[in-house]
Amino acid sequence: MKQKFNVINSTCVPMPYENLDTDQIIPARFMKVTNKEGFGKHLFNDWRYEKDGTPKKDFVLNDPTYSDAVVLVAGKNFGSGSSREHAAWAIADYGFRVVVSSFFADIHKNNELNNFVLPVVVSEDFLAELFDSIKSNPKMTVTVDLPNQTITNNATGKQEHFDINGYKKHCLINGLDDIDFLLQNKDKIEDWERKNA
């Protein structure tokens, strides 16, 4: 069982860049292992660290102002490029529970869902207002309500509805991956097989 997902209220990490691809999220040289753990320290590695490994002071993930945020707000077309699942691993391992954008690359969006990160697609106007609100007050929060499929900018009160596949919603709310779901329904599957043998 994974961490169940319900309603999240959090500050946000702003990444207002369009076409942010998977190589920027997790550079290819860190993809030599297949264990999901430990990728968070390399999230946005080349933007986050100098060549000698020291943190870049002006990069948002190195700013303690945003250290408690579990919501990443990104520009349009997030997760484009190669289909590497490691990008979603890095986002999840860092501690993000939600990524908000006006558009996600399809494969990356599914990879996030498979790794218990909720991709929330909003309108470009809502996204722009969100960036403005964070810039005005980095401690502003959003509320992401998965059961009701809404996201609220608590600085302005604006709210939008977002879409999600019904099966993935069920899995996130109940903390189930695909294998957990099958095991949970093992008796039903075996009963169906007996009746249709």
N, C-alpha and C positions, 0 to 999 in steps of 0.2 A: 504493500500500500504506500503510495506517495502522499505528499502533503496535499490535503484537500483544499479546494479553491472555492471561495464564497464571495464575500465583499472585501475589497482592499481599499484602504484609505492611506495615501502616501504622498510624500513630496516627490518631485520628478527630477531626473537627470536630463537636461536638454542636449540633444545632438542635432542641431538644425541644418543638417547637410543632406542634400538629395543624392540619390543613386549610391548610397553607402553599401558597398558590396561585401561579400563574405570574406574576401581576402583582407579587407580592412578590418573586419570584425575579428578574424583570427587568421593571421598570416600562415601560409602553407607550411612553413618550416616547423610549425608546432603540431603538425598532424601526424606525427610518427607513431603515436600510441592510440590504442583503441579503448582505453579506460576513460570514462566520461569525467572523472574527477581531476581537478587541478588545472582545468582550462581557463577558469575565471581570472587567474593572475595574468593571463596573456590576452585578455579581451582588449581590443583596440591597441595592441602592443606597440605598434610603430608610431602611433600618435601619443601614446601614454608615457613612453620611456625614451631617454636618450640612448645612443648606441652603447654607452658604458653601463646601461641598466638603471641609471638614476631617474626618478620620476620627473617629468616635465611639469613645472609648477603651474603653467597656464592651461593644462588640460583638465577638463571638467571632472574626470574620475579621480583626479589627485586633489580636488578641492574638498576639504572637510565639510563644507556647507551642504554637500549632497550625499554625505556618507551613509545616511539612513534610508535613502530612497530605494524603493523596489520597483519603480516605474521608470522606464526609459522612453523618452519622447524623441522620435526621430523624423527626419525629413522624408519626403516622398520617395517611393521606390526603395524601400529598405530590404536588404538581403539579396540583392541581385548578384549576378555572377555565377560562380560554380555552385553546385548543389551540396557542398560539404555540410554534413550534419554537425561537424565540429563547431560551426558558428553558433548554432543553437545550444550546444553543450556549454560553450564559453559564457553565453548570456545567462543560462540557468545556473551555472556553477558560481558565477559572480554574485548571484543573489537576486537578479531581476525576476519578478513574477509576471510583469506586464510590459509589452512594447506597444507604443501608440504611434501610428503613422497614417498618412492618407492613402498609402498603397504599399503592399508587400509583394515581393516575388513569391510566386505560388509554392515552389518547393521549400523555400525557407520558412514560409508561413506554416506549412505542415510540419516541418522539422521542429519549429517552436512548440506547436501543440503537442507533438509526440514527446517533448521534454518538459511538459508542465509549465510552459511559458505561454501566456495568453496574448496573441496578437490582436490588437483592437484597431480596426479601420475606422477612421473618422473623416469628415469632410475637410477639404483644404482650408476653409474658413475657420472651422473649429480648431484645427491644428495651429493655424497662424495665431489665433487668439490665445491658445495655450502657451505658445512660445512667448508671446507678449506678457502674459501673466507671470510666467516663471522669471522673465527678465526683470519685471517690476518688483517681484517678491520671491526670491528663491525658496522661501519656506512655505509658499502656497501649496495646497494639496489638490489631488484629484481623488474621486471615489469611483472605483470600478466595481460595478454590481453585476456579477456573472449571471446569477439566477434571472434577473430582469433585463440583462443584456444592455446596460446603460453605463455611460461614463459621464461624470459631472466635473466641470471645472469649478471648484469650490470658491475660487476668487471672484467669479462672475455669476455663478449660478446656472450657467449654460449647461445643457445636457444633450447628449446624442445617444441614439440607439445604435448598437452594432450587431452584425450578423456573426453567427458561429454555427458550424455543423452540429446537429443535435446529438450525435454519438459522441463527438469530442467534448461537448458541453457536459454530458452525463459523466464521462470519464474524469474530467477536471474536478467537477463538484464532488465526486465520490473517491477521488484519489486512486484511480485505476489506470494502468496502462493496458495495451491490447491483450497481453497475456493474462493479467488480472481479470479482465472482463470475461475472457473465455473460461477461466477457472470458476468464476462466479456463476457462470451459466452452464457448467459442466453437466449437471443433472438434466437440464432442459435439452441439451444437445444429445445426450445419450438416450433420452426418452424419444426424441424425434427419430434418431437412428433406428431404434427398436421398432417404431411404428412404420418406418419406411424401408425396412430391410427387404 
